[in-house]
Amino acid sequence: MLDRKVVTEFLQGEFEDWSDLEIPADIYMDDLVETFCLFTEDDLGEWLSDNFKSFFEHGDPDWDWIRDRIEHYKKQ
């Protein structure tokens, strides 16, 4: 689900910010990216489900609030 190219760029940026943190020579960036993506995606389903429940008020959605959120994000 995650865009591996975007994640690669993200990880490279994070490692640049943490200049004292180096990837060991026996770990390839492609393997690191794939493993990080799979690790992150394992939690994605649960995260989406929790956000769905919260957004839709556990089956009793506040449609006025949702309309406001729609307008808010359209303006951005």
C-alpha positions, -999 to +999 in steps of 0.1 A: +000+000+000+028+024+008+047+040-021+082+025-018+098+054-036+082+079-012+092+058+018+128+056+005+130+093+002+115+097+037+140+073+052+169+089+035+158+123+048+154+109+083+189+093+082+203+127+070+187+144+100+202+118+123+237+122+110+252+099+137+229+071+126+243+049+099+228+019+081+251-011+086+269-022+054+252-056+054+217-040+052+206-029+018+184+002+015+158-018-006+155-045+021+153-018+048+125+001+029+105-031+022+108-043+058+099-008+071+069-007+048+056-041+058+061-033+095+041-001+090+014-017+068+008-044+095-006-016+117-024+003+089-056-018+089-061-013+126-053+024+124-078+028+095-105+009+115-100+030+146-101+062+126-133+050+108-150+044+141-139+078+155-148+097+123-182+082+121-189+083+159-192+045+162-222+043+139-239+075+149-222+101+127-225+138+131-231+147+095-228+185+102-194+180+117-185+158+086-197+186+063-175+211+082-145+187+078-152+184+041-153+221+036-122+226+058-101+202+037-115+216+004-101+250+013-066+236+020 
